[in-house]
Amino acid sequence: MQRIHNHNLVNQSEWDVIIIGGGATGLGTALDSASRGLKTLLIEQADFAKGTSSRSTKLVHGGVRYLAQGDIALVKHALKERGLMQKNAAHLVHKEEFLIPCYDWFSVAKYLIGLKLYDWLAGRFSFGTSKFFSKNETLRIMPGVKEKGLKGSIRYFDGRFDDARLAINIAQTAKEQGATLVNYMRVVNLIKDNDQIKGVVATDAITNETFELKAKVVINATGVFVDEILQMNDSKARKTVRPSQGVHIVLKKEFLNSDSALMIPQTSDGRVLFAVQWHNHLLVGTTDTPLDEHSLEPRALKQETDFILSTAANYFKTKPTENDILSVFSGLRPLAAPTDSNSNSTKEISRDHKLMVSAKGLITITGGKWTTYRRMAEETVDLAIKQAQLSPVACKTEHLPIHGCENASDDKYLNIYGSDRKHIETLIKENPELAQKLHTDFPYTHAEVIWSTRNEMTETVEDILSRRLRVLIIDAKAAIEMAPVVASVMAKEIGASKQWEDEQVNSFVKLAEGYTYKSSNKKEEPVLAG
């Protein structure tokens, strides 16, 4: 199967910027670079946001936790970026009310004071004012919270979003600004001229074609994989990142029975845990487990899911059990590696991003978080322009709307497509059969599969069910049940064979089993198959 973008790759003699990595940071950098008029190419080894960037806690936030750690500057920058994200991607980033239940009066005072500071730091980008709610008010807003010993709660505001959907829309925006973006294209080597990086060698995972791609500067934005790229330049390069695993479980929304989100400010390991209403389900997480290895499909450990369940049980009126888990997913954060190789604490690892010139013509960006993706991209392109002596052009993304940006006039679920909603509705109007649902328990239709296949750079059934419709991380069993019909609709659209359909379904089912909770695996350390 010939892919259209490959012609563009061959025909371009030299790019200004090649970006390796199609997560939040890489996509943001491609958008920033292209919007400044630079000839920009982004290459991603799998699908856009396949790794860390589709596996977040779905929060756009300044970082209440970082405030407690005294990192005022990081919080202030993040709160500004939170406001810009809500403005520039209004269809995906929404204000969310959070409650912190308090079971002693000291906690009431501590969190109210801290969150008043959080409000103040947000300034004109504030999402709302924090306040104290009595016990009765708290139970009215969130009937599912544990009542025994409850003194009341502190209400504050942050943001909620759909991470993978935003990634796709950023990719579309970058294309509209002139960038070329290619998923399922793996960088296998760097092109070097003495000690200067001149480009990359990349292989298309679908067509098996290999390309030598020249650039004035290469940007390594591969998250937990940054060291693999650095070792292509220097096989003895010291590791710069230490992956930390964050796990989330998904439950039925009735466990909290509230439109508000729950924030648990102090877990047994000193972390913050969230329970967030998301796509009509309740997402609970996350953990923070240092790992010595990384992969595109990390798997939760039983100790992590046990931790989330036991922590939630301390705050939920109805205690969730293993049998209540609809899906469990893991993401790896690329945290800056500690200088002490024996350290096993993620508390010693930097949460902020790190930008460095790794070699002449090679820039590496790592760390950070979704909320600050735009600012990270701006700093990265500024450095790239300086290093490659490109024409200096000011950053334009602060007020650049993301593809689809539109304020909804109703609460229909298709609003997640923003301004593209009308095109999906037109598809259904022209062919009413496309209104068929993919599953009786979900609103998703055949029309959305058609739309994503035509317009959202989709290549596989997994792309649809994991990162375009998000079903895999909401309800893994339902996603498995949807796979055959999604494969059939896609195959008809792209003219693929029955063999392709079968291979896609089999591949997806094998992957999706890794998101279902295997309560029988008591003796195994990883609780998941796959």
Backbone torsions as a table, in degrees:
resi	resn	phi	psi	omega
1	MET	NA	118.2	179.1
2	GLN	-79.6	133.7	179.3
3	ARG	-102.6	132.1	-171.5
4	ILE	-55.2	-42.5	-174.9
5	HIS	-63.8	-22.2	-177.3
6	ASN	-61.0	-32.6	176.1
7	HIS	-62.2	-40.3	179.7
8	ASN	-63.8	-38.2	179.4
9	LEU	-63.7	-44.9	-177.2
10	VAL	-66.5	-39.2	-173.0
11	ASN	-77.5	-13.4	-177.9
12	GLN	-92.0	115.4	-176.9
13	SER	-71.7	-41.7	178.1
14	GLU	-153.2	135.9	176.2
15	TRP	-93.4	152.9	170.0
16	ASP	-70.6	-46.6	-174.6
17	VAL	-134.7	129.3	167.5
18	ILE	-113.5	127.6	179.4
19	ILE	-109.5	127.9	176.3
20	ILE	-101.3	119.4	178.4
21	GLY	117.4	120.5	-176.8
22	GLY	-111.2	39.4	171.1
23	GLY	-92.3	-164.9	-177.0
24	ALA	-56.2	-45.5	-175.8
25	THR	-68.1	-47.2	-179.7
26	GLY	-63.9	-44.1	179.8
27	LEU	-64.9	-42.4	177.0
28	GLY	-61.5	-38.6	180.0
29	THR	-68.8	-39.2	176.9
30	ALA	-62.7	-42.1	178.7
31	LEU	-64.2	-46.6	-180.0
32	ASP	-60.5	-47.4	-177.7
33	SER	-62.4	-49.0	-178.2
34	ALA	-65.3	-37.2	-178.8
35	SER	-68.7	-17.1	174.6
36	ARG	-91.0	3.6	176.4
37	GLY	89.8	10.5	179.7
38	LEU	-84.4	141.8	175.7
39	LYS	-71.7	111.2	-166.0
40	THR	-122.5	132.7	174.3
41	LEU	-125.8	131.6	173.5
42	LEU	-116.6	134.0	179.1
43	ILE	-121.7	130.7	179.0
44	GLU	-126.0	132.1	-174.7
45	GLN	-69.9	-24.6	179.4
46	ALA	-126.2	-133.9	174.8
47	ASP	-93.3	158.1	176.4
48	PHE	-57.6	133.2	179.0
49	ALA	62.9	22.3	-179.8
50	LYS	-60.4	-36.4	-175.3
51	GLY	-91.3	-125.1	-173.5
52	THR	-53.7	-38.5	-168.8
53	SER	-72.6	-9.7	174.0
54	SER	-107.2	5.7	-171.0
55	ARG	-123.2	29.0	-178.2
56	SER	-82.4	-179.4	176.4
57	THR	-83.2	5.3	175.6
58	LYS	68.3	29.5	-180.0
59	LEU	-111.1	136.5	168.3
60	VAL	-105.9	106.7	-167.2
61	HIS	-146.9	157.3	176.6
62	GLY	-79.1	-23.6	178.3
63	GLY	99.8	76.3	177.8
64	VAL	-56.6	-35.9	-179.5
65	ARG	-63.6	-40.1	-179.1
66	TYR	-69.3	-28.7	176.1
67	LEU	-63.7	-42.8	178.2
68	ALA	-62.5	-28.3	179.1
69	GLN	-85.3	-2.2	176.3
70	GLY	86.7	10.4	-178.6
71	ASP	-88.7	72.7	-174.1
72	ILE	-62.5	-42.7	-176.4
73	ALA	-62.4	-43.6	179.5
74	LEU	-61.7	-43.2	-179.4
75	VAL	-64.4	-43.7	-177.7
76	LYS	-63.5	-44.3	177.7
77	HIS	-61.8	-43.8	-177.4
78	ALA	-65.8	-36.9	179.2
79	LEU	-66.2	-36.9	175.3
80	LYS	-64.8	-45.7	-179.2
81	GLU	-65.0	-34.6	175.2
82	ARG	-57.3	-45.4	179.1
83	GLY	-63.9	-39.8	179.3
84	LEU	-67.9	-39.0	177.8
85	MET	-62.0	-42.3	-179.1
86	GLN	-64.7	-34.4	179.8
87	LYS	-76.4	-42.3	-172.8
88	ASN	-86.2	-16.3	177.5
89	ALA	-134.2	57.8	-172.5
90	ALA	-61.6	-22.4	-178.8
91	HIS	-78.6	-16.5	-174.8
92	LEU	-120.0	-24.4	-176.5
93	VAL	-107.8	118.8	-174.3
94	HIS	-128.1	147.6	175.4
95	LYS	-66.8	137.1	-178.0
96	GLU	-130.0	135.3	175.2
97	GLU	-87.5	128.2	177.6
98	PHE	-113.9	141.3	173.8
99	LEU	-115.5	134.5	171.0
100	ILE	-106.9	105.1	179.0
101	PRO	-70.2	136.8	-177.4
102	CYS	-119.3	132.5	-176.9
103	TYR	-114.1	10.6	169.8
104	ASP	-154.3	157.3	-173.3
105	TRP	-73.6	-24.5	176.6
106	PHE	-64.0	-40.1	178.1
107	SER	-63.4	-40.0	178.0
108	VAL	-56.1	-49.9	-178.2
109	ALA	-65.3	-46.3	-176.0
110	LYS	-60.8	-47.9	-175.1
111	TYR	-75.5	-32.4	178.7
112	LEU	-66.5	-43.0	178.2
113	ILE	-63.8	-46.2	-179.1
114	GLY	-61.9	-39.3	-176.8
115	LEU	-79.6	-23.6	170.9
116	LYS	-65.3	-37.5	175.1
117	LEU	-64.7	-40.7	178.3
118	TYR	-59.6	-45.2	176.9
119	ASP	-58.2	-45.6	-176.1
120	TRP	-64.4	-40.7	-179.6
121	LEU	-65.1	-30.0	-179.9
122	ALA	-68.2	-28.4	178.1
123	GLY	55.0	-129.7	-177.6
124	ARG	-70.9	-8.9	177.9
125	PHE	-96.4	15.8	-178.0
126	SER	-61.9	142.7	176.2
127	PHE	-97.4	-8.8	-178.1
128	GLY	152.9	169.8	-173.7
129	THR	-100.4	134.3	177.2
130	SER	-76.2	151.4	178.7
131	LYS	-159.4	165.4	178.3
132	PHE	-90.3	135.1	172.7
133	PHE	-113.6	138.5	176.9
134	SER	-67.2	171.7	177.8
135	LYS	-56.7	-47.6	-177.8
136	ASN	-65.0	-41.2	178.2
137	GLU	-63.7	-40.6	180.0
138	THR	-61.8	-45.9	-178.5
139	LEU	-69.1	-28.0	176.1
140	ARG	-69.8	-41.3	-178.8
141	ILE	-75.0	-38.2	-175.2
142	MET	-134.1	79.6	-175.3
143	PRO	-61.6	-20.5	-176.1
144	GLY	-84.4	-2.6	-178.4
145	VAL	-79.6	148.6	-177.2
146	LYS	-64.3	130.2	-173.5
147	GLU	-87.7	-33.1	-173.6
148	LYS	-61.0	122.2	177.1
149	GLY	81.1	-1.9	-175.7
150	LEU	-68.0	127.5	177.0
151	LYS	-94.4	-27.6	-176.8
152	GLY	155.0	-159.9	179.2
153	SER	-150.6	161.4	172.5
154	ILE	-106.8	126.9	177.8
155	ARG	-96.6	132.3	170.2
156	TYR	-142.5	171.3	-176.7
157	PHE	-120.3	140.2	170.9
158	ASP	-143.2	-164.0	-177.8
159	GLY	-116.5	154.3	175.4
160	ARG	-127.8	144.9	-179.0
161	PHE	-153.0	175.0	173.2
162	ASP	-107.4	107.6	-170.9
163	ASP	-64.1	-50.4	-176.9
164	ALA	-67.6	-36.7	177.2
165	ARG	-63.3	-41.0	178.4
166	LEU	-65.2	-38.5	178.2
167	ALA	-58.6	-45.8	179.7
168	ILE	-62.8	-42.0	180.0
169	ASN	-67.6	-34.1	174.9
170	ILE	-65.7	-41.1	177.3
171	ALA	-59.7	-43.6	179.0
172	GLN	-64.2	-38.7	178.8
173	THR	-64.7	-42.0	178.4
174	ALA	-61.4	-41.3	177.3
175	LYS	-62.2	-41.6	179.3
176	GLU	-63.8	-26.5	178.1
177	GLN	-86.9	-1.2	175.0
178	GLY	109.9	0.5	-179.7
179	ALA	-77.2	154.7	169.9
180	THR	-107.2	127.2	-179.2
181	LEU	-124.6	133.9	-176.6
182	VAL	-131.1	118.9	171.7
183	ASN	-94.8	167.7	-176.6
184	TYR	55.5	43.5	176.5
185	MET	-134.4	115.7	-172.8
186	ARG	-104.1	129.5	173.2
187	VAL	-74.7	123.2	-177.9
188	VAL	-108.0	-14.2	177.5
189	ASN	-165.9	165.4	174.3
190	LEU	-104.4	146.1	174.3
191	ILE	-90.9	124.0	-175.9
192	LYS	-122.2	144.4	171.8
193	ASP	-127.6	100.2	-169.2
194	ASN	59.2	-116.9	-179.0
195	ASP	-103.8	13.8	-178.5
196	GLN	-103.7	130.7	174.1
197	ILE	-82.1	126.1	-174.9
198	LYS	-114.4	-3.1	-179.1
199	GLY	158.1	-160.4	-176.6
200	VAL	-138.0	156.2	168.2
201	VAL	-106.4	127.4	-175.1
202	ALA	-134.9	145.2	-179.8
203	THR	-118.2	129.9	178.4
204	ASP	-74.9	120.6	-176.6
205	ALA	-69.9	-17.9	-177.0
206	ILE	-96.0	-42.1	-177.8
207	THR	-100.7	-11.8	-176.5
208	ASN	66.3	11.3	174.6
209	GLU	-72.4	146.1	177.3
210	THR	-116.5	139.5	-176.3
211	PHE	-127.2	139.9	167.6
212	GLU	-101.2	117.6	-171.2
213	LEU	-119.5	118.0	-175.8
214	LYS	-92.1	147.0	178.6
215	ALA	-152.2	155.3	176.3
216	LYS	-76.3	-27.9	176.1
217	VAL	-152.5	140.8	178.2
218	VAL	-112.3	133.2	-179.6
219	ILE	-113.2	122.7	179.8
220	ASN	-94.1	103.3	-178.3
221	ALA	-125.0	49.5	-170.3
222	THR	-99.5	14.6	174.1
223	GLY	61.8	-124.8	-177.4
224	VAL	-68.5	-8.2	-179.6
225	PHE	-98.5	7.4	-174.6
226	VAL	-58.1	-36.1	-176.9
227	ASP	-67.6	-29.0	177.2
228	GLU	-64.1	-38.9	177.4
229	ILE	-69.9	-43.1	-179.9
230	LEU	-61.9	-34.3	179.9
231	GLN	-75.9	-15.7	171.2
232	MET	-68.3	-29.9	177.8
233	ASN	-84.6	-40.2	-178.8
234	ASP	-143.5	108.0	-174.9
235	SER	-62.4	-16.9	-179.3
236	LYS	-103.7	11.9	-177.3
237	ALA	-59.3	136.7	179.2
238	ARG	-72.0	143.9	-179.5
239	LYS	-65.1	135.3	-178.6
240	THR	-105.7	-18.3	-179.2
241	VAL	-125.8	152.5	174.2
242	ARG	-125.4	113.6	-178.1
243	PRO	-68.2	140.5	174.1
244	SER	-123.8	129.5	-175.2
245	GLN	-91.6	131.0	174.0
246	GLY	-115.3	125.3	-176.7
247	VAL	-112.0	144.2	174.6
248	HIS	-130.8	146.1	170.3
249	ILE	-115.6	154.0	179.5
250	VAL	-120.0	131.3	-177.9
251	LEU	-124.1	170.4	171.5
252	LYS	-65.7	145.5	-174.9
253	LYS	-64.9	-19.1	-176.5
254	GLU	-65.6	-14.6	-179.9
255	PHE	-63.0	-29.9	174.3
256	LEU	-108.9	-27.9	176.8
257	ASN	53.8	49.1	-176.0
258	SER	-151.8	150.8	173.7
259	ASP	-82.7	-12.5	-179.7
260	SER	-88.8	160.7	177.1
261	ALA	-98.3	154.3	178.8
262	LEU	-105.9	133.9	173.8
263	MET	-118.3	120.7	176.7
264	ILE	-98.8	108.6	-165.8
265	PRO	-79.8	-17.2	-174.5
266	GLN	-146.6	96.1	177.0
267	THR	-86.7	176.2	-176.8
268	SER	-64.3	-22.9	178.5
269	ASP	-101.7	14.1	175.8
270	GLY	82.4	9.6	-179.8
271	ARG	-95.4	177.2	171.9
272	VAL	-104.8	138.4	177.1
273	LEU	-121.9	139.5	-178.9
274	PHE	-118.2	147.9	168.1
275	ALA	-125.1	109.1	-168.4
276	VAL	-119.1	130.2	173.5
277	GLN	-71.5	122.0	-173.2
278	TRP	-149.6	122.8	-178.4
279	HIS	49.8	45.2	174.4
280	ASN	66.9	21.0	176.9
281	HIS	-135.5	174.3	-179.7
282	LEU	-113.1	117.2	-179.8
283	LEU	-100.8	126.3	-175.6
284	VAL	-123.5	127.4	178.3
285	GLY	173.7	174.9	20.7
286	THR	-137.4	175.5	176.6
287	THR	-100.9	178.8	-178.5
288	ASP	-149.1	83.2	-173.0
289	THR	-113.1	115.5	178.7
290	PRO	-64.1	136.9	178.2
291	LEU	-126.4	156.3	177.0
292	ASP	-102.7	-0.3	-178.8
293	GLU	-138.1	165.5	-179.8
294	HIS	-143.1	156.6	178.6
295	SER	-157.8	167.9	176.8
296	LEU	-74.7	-21.7	-179.9
297	GLU	-127.6	72.4	177.7
298	PRO	-66.9	155.3	-177.6
299	ARG	-121.1	140.3	180.0
300	ALA	-66.8	146.6	172.6
301	LEU	-94.5	149.7	-178.8
302	LYS	-57.8	-37.6	-179.2
303	GLN	-62.2	-29.1	-179.9
304	GLU	-74.8	-47.0	178.5
305	THR	-66.4	-36.0	175.4
306	ASP	-60.4	-42.5	-179.7
307	PHE	-61.9	-45.2	-179.4
308	ILE	-64.9	-45.0	179.7
309	LEU	-62.1	-44.3	-176.9
310	SER	-70.0	-36.3	177.9
311	THR	-67.6	-44.7	178.4
312	ALA	-61.2	-37.1	-179.0
313	ALA	-61.2	-27.3	179.3
314	ASN	-74.3	-14.4	-175.2
315	TYR	-122.6	-18.1	179.7
316	PHE	-92.0	143.0	175.5
317	LYS	-64.4	-43.1	176.0
318	THR	-102.3	120.9	-176.1
319	LYS	-76.2	123.9	177.3
320	PRO	-74.2	146.7	178.3
321	THR	-119.6	174.9	178.6
322	GLU	-56.3	-36.1	-177.3
323	ASN	-69.9	-13.8	-179.9
324	ASP	-88.1	-9.4	-176.1
325	ILE	-75.1	118.7	179.7
326	LEU	-86.7	-31.6	178.2
327	SER	-159.8	151.5	174.9
328	VAL	-138.0	130.3	-178.1
329	PHE	-135.8	154.4	-175.8
330	SER	-125.1	144.7	173.6
331	GLY	-132.2	152.0	179.6
332	LEU	-110.0	126.7	176.5
333	ARG	-92.9	133.7	178.0
334	PRO	-87.3	83.0	-178.6
335	LEU	-86.3	146.0	179.2
336	ALA	-60.3	129.9	-174.7
337	ALA	-64.9	139.4	176.5
338	PRO	-70.6	152.3	179.9
339	THR	-70.4	-29.1	177.4
340	ASP	-87.0	109.0	-175.5
341	SER	-64.9	-16.2	-179.5
342	ASN	-88.4	-6.6	-177.1
343	SER	-67.9	137.1	179.3
344	ASN	-123.8	20.5	-177.5
345	SER	-111.3	125.7	177.9
346	THR	-74.3	-10.8	178.5
347	LYS	-68.7	-21.4	-179.9
348	GLU	-90.1	-0.7	-174.7
349	ILE	-102.4	138.0	-174.9
350	SER	-63.7	135.6	175.7
351	ARG	-91.3	-21.3	-177.0
352	ASP	-80.5	167.4	-179.7
353	HIS	-82.0	161.1	-178.9
354	LYS	-131.9	129.0	-177.4
355	LEU	-121.6	127.3	-176.7
356	MET	-148.2	151.6	171.6
357	VAL	-87.9	109.9	-174.6
358	SER	-85.2	-25.7	177.1
359	ALA	-166.9	170.7	176.2
360	LYS	-62.5	120.4	-179.9
361	GLY	86.2	4.5	-179.9
362	LEU	-131.4	117.4	179.1
363	ILE	-113.2	137.3	178.5
364	THR	-118.2	131.6	174.7
365	ILE	-123.7	129.2	180.0
366	THR	-147.4	169.7	-179.1
367	GLY	80.7	-157.3	179.2
368	GLY	76.6	-168.7	-179.2
369	LYS	-151.5	167.4	-174.7
370	TRP	-53.3	-44.2	-173.4
371	THR	-57.6	-32.3	-175.7
372	THR	-102.2	18.4	-175.7
373	TYR	-58.1	-39.8	-175.9
374	ARG	-67.5	-43.2	179.2
375	ARG	-65.9	-40.2	177.1
376	MET	-60.6	-43.0	179.5
377	ALA	-63.0	-42.2	179.6
378	GLU	-59.4	-47.0	179.9
379	GLU	-64.4	-37.4	-178.7
380	THR	-66.2	-46.0	-179.8
381	VAL	-68.6	-37.7	174.6
382	ASP	-54.9	-46.3	-179.3
383	LEU	-67.8	-39.9	179.6
384	ALA	-62.0	-42.8	178.6
385	ILE	-61.0	-43.3	-179.7
386	LYS	-66.2	-46.2	-176.4
387	GLN	-67.6	-39.5	-176.8
388	ALA	-93.0	0.7	-179.6
389	GLN	54.4	47.0	175.8
390	LEU	-84.4	165.2	179.3
391	SER	-63.2	123.0	-177.7
392	PRO	-71.7	123.2	176.8
393	VAL	-131.5	136.4	-177.5
394	ALA	-68.7	151.3	177.1
395	CYS	-62.3	140.4	-176.9
396	LYS	-119.1	3.4	-169.8
397	THR	-84.2	-12.8	-175.5
398	GLU	-59.5	-34.2	-178.3
399	HIS	-121.7	26.9	-179.5
400	LEU	-97.0	115.0	-179.8
401	PRO	-64.7	142.9	175.5
402	ILE	-82.4	146.0	179.5
403	HIS	-47.5	128.1	178.9
404	GLY	96.2	-9.9	-174.2
405	CYS	-56.2	119.9	-178.6
406	GLU	-167.1	136.1	174.9
407	ASN	-81.4	127.5	-176.0
408	ALA	-74.0	147.0	177.8
409	SER	-101.2	-7.4	176.1
410	ASP	-144.5	-172.4	-175.1
411	ASP	-113.2	25.7	178.7
412	LYS	-68.5	144.6	-173.2
413	TYR	-65.7	-23.3	179.2
414	LEU	-64.7	-10.4	177.7
415	ASN	-61.9	-16.5	178.3
416	ILE	-63.7	-18.8	175.9
417	TYR	-87.6	-4.2	179.9
418	GLY	59.5	-131.2	-177.2
419	SER	-68.6	-12.9	175.7
420	ASP	-77.7	-11.7	-179.5
421	ARG	-53.4	-42.9	-175.8
422	LYS	-64.1	-29.6	179.0
423	HIS	-71.4	-37.0	177.6
424	ILE	-67.7	-41.0	177.7
425	GLU	-64.4	-33.9	176.7
426	THR	-66.5	-40.5	176.2
427	LEU	-56.0	-44.9	-179.4
428	ILE	-67.7	-38.8	179.4
429	LYS	-63.4	-40.0	-179.1
430	GLU	-74.6	-30.6	-179.8
431	ASN	-141.0	88.9	-175.0
432	PRO	-56.1	-22.4	177.9
433	GLU	-61.3	-25.8	-178.7
434	LEU	-71.7	-7.4	176.0
435	ALA	-78.1	-6.2	179.3
436	GLN	-58.5	138.1	178.2
437	LYS	-78.5	150.2	175.9
438	LEU	-78.2	-22.9	-176.5
439	HIS	-159.2	141.3	-175.9
440	THR	-63.1	-26.7	-175.4
441	ASP	-90.5	-1.9	-175.8
442	PHE	-132.1	153.8	-175.9
443	PRO	-82.9	-7.4	-171.8
444	TYR	-65.7	141.8	-173.1
445	THR	-121.4	167.8	175.3
446	HIS	-58.2	-34.8	-177.2
447	ALA	-60.5	-35.7	-179.9
448	GLU	-68.4	-35.7	176.8
449	VAL	-64.4	-43.8	177.4
450	ILE	-60.6	-47.8	-177.6
451	TRP	-60.1	-48.1	-178.1
452	SER	-65.2	-38.3	179.8
453	THR	-65.5	-36.4	-179.1
454	ARG	-81.5	-33.4	-165.0
455	ASN	-124.6	-8.7	-173.0
456	GLU	-122.1	28.3	171.5
457	MET	55.3	40.8	-178.6
458	THR	-88.2	136.1	179.8
459	GLU	-119.8	-25.7	-172.2
460	THR	-134.5	165.0	173.8
461	VAL	-61.4	-37.8	177.9
462	GLU	-60.1	-42.1	178.8
463	ASP	-54.4	-44.3	-179.2
464	ILE	-66.7	-55.5	-169.6
465	LEU	-78.3	-22.7	179.7
466	SER	-94.8	-47.8	-169.3
467	ARG	-115.3	-13.5	175.2
468	ARG	-97.2	-44.6	179.6
469	LEU	-101.7	-17.6	174.6
470	ARG	71.0	11.7	-174.6
471	VAL	-64.7	-38.1	-175.7
472	LEU	-57.1	-40.2	-177.3
473	ILE	-89.6	-2.7	174.8
474	ILE	-95.2	-47.4	-176.4
475	ASP	-151.8	96.3	-173.0
476	ALA	-62.0	-39.5	-179.1
477	LYS	-63.9	-42.7	178.5
478	ALA	-64.7	-37.0	179.2
479	ALA	-62.7	-41.6	177.9
480	ILE	-61.3	-40.4	-179.6
481	GLU	-67.7	-28.8	-179.5
482	MET	-80.6	-21.3	-169.4
483	ALA	-54.3	-46.6	-178.0
484	PRO	-60.5	-41.8	-178.5
485	VAL	-70.9	-37.2	177.1
486	VAL	-62.9	-44.4	179.0
487	ALA	-61.4	-40.7	-179.7
488	SER	-64.4	-45.4	179.9
489	VAL	-64.2	-43.6	179.5
490	MET	-64.0	-45.2	-177.3
491	ALA	-60.1	-41.9	178.7
492	LYS	-63.7	-39.3	-177.9
493	GLU	-68.0	-41.2	-174.8
494	ILE	-99.9	-1.3	179.4
495	GLY	74.1	32.9	-178.5
496	ALA	-87.2	161.1	-175.8
497	SER	-82.2	169.3	174.9
498	LYS	-64.4	-32.9	177.0
499	GLN	-61.9	-41.9	177.8
500	TRP	-60.6	-46.4	178.3
501	GLU	-54.2	-51.1	-176.5
502	ASP	-62.8	-42.4	179.8
503	GLU	-63.8	-40.4	179.1
504	GLN	-64.0	-45.0	-179.2
505	VAL	-64.7	-46.8	-179.0
506	ASN	-61.4	-43.1	179.8
507	SER	-63.8	-43.0	-178.5
508	PHE	-68.2	-43.2	-178.9
509	VAL	-60.6	-42.0	178.6
510	LYS	-61.4	-43.6	178.2
511	LEU	-65.3	-45.8	-173.9
512	ALA	-66.7	-27.3	176.8
513	GLU	-61.2	-24.4	176.4
514	GLY	-73.4	-7.7	178.2
515	TYR	-104.0	-5.0	177.7
516	THR	-91.7	142.3	-176.7
517	TYR	-80.3	122.4	-179.5
518	LYS	-99.3	87.4	-176.4
519	SER	-67.8	-14.3	179.2
520	SER	-79.1	-15.1	-176.7
521	ASN	-81.8	58.1	-175.7
522	LYS	-71.8	-30.8	-174.5
523	LYS	-88.5	-20.5	-178.5
524	GLU	-82.1	145.9	176.9
525	GLU	-71.1	-51.8	173.3
526	PRO	-74.0	132.5	-176.7
527	VAL	-85.8	-6.0	-170.3
528	LEU	-114.6	150.8	172.7
529	ALA	-81.3	174.6	172.0
530	GLY	104.1	NA	NA
